[in-house]
Amino acid sequence: MKYTKLNFMMSVLGIIIYVTDLIVDIWVSVRFFYEGQYVFGILTVSFMLFGTLVVQCFSYSWFKDDLKESGQESQHCFLLLHCLQGGVFTRYWFALKKGYHVAFKYTSKTDNFVEEQIDPHKEVIDRVTDLSMLRLFETYLEGCPQLALQLYILLEHGQENFTQYAAIMVSCCAISWSTVDYQVALRKSLPDKNLLNGPCPKLVYLFYKLFTLLSWMLSVVLLLFLNVKIALFLLLFLWFLGILWAFKEQTDFCASIGMEFIYRIVVGFILVFTFFNIKGQNTKCPMSCYYIVRVLATLGILIVFWSYPLSIFNSDYFIPVSITIALTLLLGIIFLIVYYGTLHPNRSEETKLDEADGKPVQRDCRMKYFLME
């Protein structure tokens, strides 16, 4: 298990996407306030704050856990950095600094590491893994609501400007990148997991997640046009079901009870938009039920929407959006079947599919208790 130069370049690309996403979100919110669209501006800022506050809480909690495990005292400067929303940037700084040294300068004969018990490659991979988890949190807590909002504004007002398209494209890129990056980091950080090798499995997995998510986002937007209260009730109900499932599975990710409670709430929110194996168990049945419900809900929304008059919606987008929803959902399910049927790293080990309780792994491999796939 090595941290290569390609891994380092992927980490650099990750922070570029992260910063770009942040800049575009700020740009969009400022534009909304400048144009007098205060509701959209407040919603945009609220989504940003919600995502970043949760991420900073987890990041600082992990810093404290790691320092405590290494026998060091918690440093107040880390708390200050996280209060100033700099936790992710701090982690990127440490990861890239150490990663550059390991990828470009470190060899097995390097004097600085001869007597070290900790593998420097493993240390960097664990740091990058923590970042991938945090980015996944932020993507679904902030990026998915932002994407739904931008699609709603585009379809409602028909605003065809660069800002609108930039926000949608950057959100899609951020969601896509964080999802694939998480999947790669998950398997690279766990010694008992097979790696996701080659571009084909990664692309198929990306398309499966992206198409099913995009189909659901557009369906939610259509439901918002029909009735905002019904749409919000449906989303809150699905969030509640996701939280219940997380409690039923008795997830064991965080060291403290309070953070574990927050973690389960976050997991429930993520399950509103896409499926993840939250316990590392065989999920053939739960995943099948999840996507059967997803297909039925999407078809139900389309049927109800077609029964309403076109006056509630911009007719120029009516047929294209309906076709896009049906097509992306179909493609997403096809890619899902292809991935799990032929390309999944554990497809030849059916009895051990997504198994979390195997041979012991090192504690610094936090991913062991995180969302599996």
LINKA-V391389 format. One record per residue. N is the residue number from 0. SS is DSSP state (@ for helix, = for strand, . for the rest). Layout:
<<N & SS> <N & SS>>
This chain:
<<0 & .> <1 & .> <2 & .> <3 & .> <4 & @> <5 & @> <6 & @> <7 & @> <8 & @> <9 & @> <10 & @> <11 & @> <12 & @> <13 & @> <14 & @> <15 & @> <16 & @> <17 & @> <18 & @> <19 & @> <20 & @> <21 & @> <22 & @> <23 & @> <24 & @> <25 & @> <26 & @> <27 & @> <28 & @> <29 & @> <30 & @> <31 & @> <32 & @> <33 & @> <34 & .> <35 & .> <36 & .> <37 & @> <38 & @> <39 & @> <40 & @> <41 & @> <42 & @> <43 & @> <44 & @> <45 & @> <46 & @> <47 & @> <48 & @> <49 & @> <50 & @> <51 & @> <52 & @> <53 & @> <54 & @> <55 & @> <56 & @> <57 & @> <58 & @> <59 & @> <60 & @> <61 & @> <62 & @> <63 & @> <64 & @> <65 & @> <66 & @> <67 & @> <68 & @> <69 & .> <70 & .> <71 & .> <72 & .> <73 & .> <74 & .> <75 & @> <76 & @> <77 & @> <78 & @> <79 & @> <80 & @> <81 & @> <82 & @> <83 & .> <84 & .> <85 & .> <86 & @> <87 & @> <88 & @> <89 & @> <90 & @> <91 & @> <92 & @> <93 & @> <94 & @> <95 & @> <96 & @> <97 & @> <98 & @> <99 & @> <100 & @> <101 & @> <102 & @> <103 & @> <104 & @> <105 & .> <106 & .> <107 & .> <108 & .> <109 & .> <110 & @> <111 & @> <112 & @> <113 & @> <114 & .> <115 & .> <116 & .> <117 & .> <118 & .> <119 & @> <120 & @> <121 & @> <122 & @> <123 & @> <124 & @> <125 & @> <126 & @> <127 & @> <128 & @> <129 & @> <130 & @> <131 & @> <132 & @> <133 & @> <134 & @> <135 & @> <136 & @> <137 & @> <138 & @> <139 & @> <140 & @> <141 & @> <142 & @> <143 & @> <144 & @> <145 & @> <146 & @> <147 & @> <148 & @> <149 & @> <150 & @> <151 & @> <152 & @> <153 & @> <154 & @> <155 & @> <156 & @> <157 & .> <158 & .> <159 & .> <160 & .> <161 & @> <162 & @> <163 & @> <164 & @> <165 & @> <166 & @> <167 & @> <168 & @> <169 & @> <170 & @> <171 & @> <172 & @> <173 & @> <174 & @> <175 & @> <176 & @> <177 & @> <178 & @> <179 & @> <180 & @> <181 & @> <182 & @> <183 & @> <184 & @> <185 & @> <186 & @> <187 & @> <188 & @> <189 & .> <190 & .> <191 & .> <192 & .> <193 & .> <194 & .> <195 & .> <196 & .> <197 & .> <198 & @> <199 & @> <200 & @> <201 & @> <202 & @> <203 & @> <204 & @> <205 & @> <206 & @> <207 & @> <208 & @> <209 & @> <210 & @> <211 & @> <212 & @> <213 & @> <214 & @> <215 & @> <216 & @> <217 & @> <218 & @> <219 & @> <220 & @> <221 & @> <222 & @> <223 & @> <224 & @> <225 & @> <226 & .> <227 & @> <228 & @> <229 & @> <230 & @> <231 & @> <232 & @> <233 & @> <234 & @> <235 & @> <236 & @> <237 & @> <238 & @> <239 & @> <240 & @> <241 & @> <242 & @> <243 & @> <244 & @> <245 & @> <246 & @> <247 & @> <248 & @> <249 & .> <250 & .> <251 & .> <252 & .> <253 & .> <254 & .> <255 & .> <256 & @> <257 & @> <258 & @> <259 & @> <260 & @> <261 & @> <262 & @> <263 & @> <264 & @> <265 & @> <266 & @> <267 & @> <268 & @> <269 & @> <270 & @> <271 & @> <272 & @> <273 & .> <274 & .> <275 & .> <276 & => <277 & .> <278 & .> <279 & .> <280 & .> <281 & .> <282 & .> <283 & @> <284 & @> <285 & @> <286 & @> <287 & @> <288 & @> <289 & @> <290 & @> <291 & @> <292 & @> <293 & @> <294 & @> <295 & @> <296 & @> <297 & @> <298 & @> <299 & @> <300 & @> <301 & @> <302 & @> <303 & @> <304 & @> <305 & @> <306 & .> <307 & .> <308 & .> <309 & @> <310 & @> <311 & @> <312 & .> <313 & .> <314 & @> <315 & @> <316 & @> <317 & @> <318 & @> <319 & @> <320 & @> <321 & @> <322 & @> <323 & @> <324 & @> <325 & @> <326 & @> <327 & @> <328 & @> <329 & @> <330 & @> <331 & @> <332 & @> <333 & @> <334 & @> <335 & @> <336 & @> <337 & @> <338 & @> <339 & @> <340 & @> <341 & @> <342 & @> <343 & .> <344 & .> <345 & .> <346 & .> <347 & .> <348 & .> <349 & @> <350 & @> <351 & @> <352 & .> <353 & .> <354 & .> <355 & .> <356 & .> <357 & .> <358 & .> <359 & .> <360 & .> <361 & .> <362 & .> <363 & .> <364 & .> <365 & @> <366 & @> <367 & @> <368 & @> <369 & .> <370 & .> <371 & => <372 & .>>
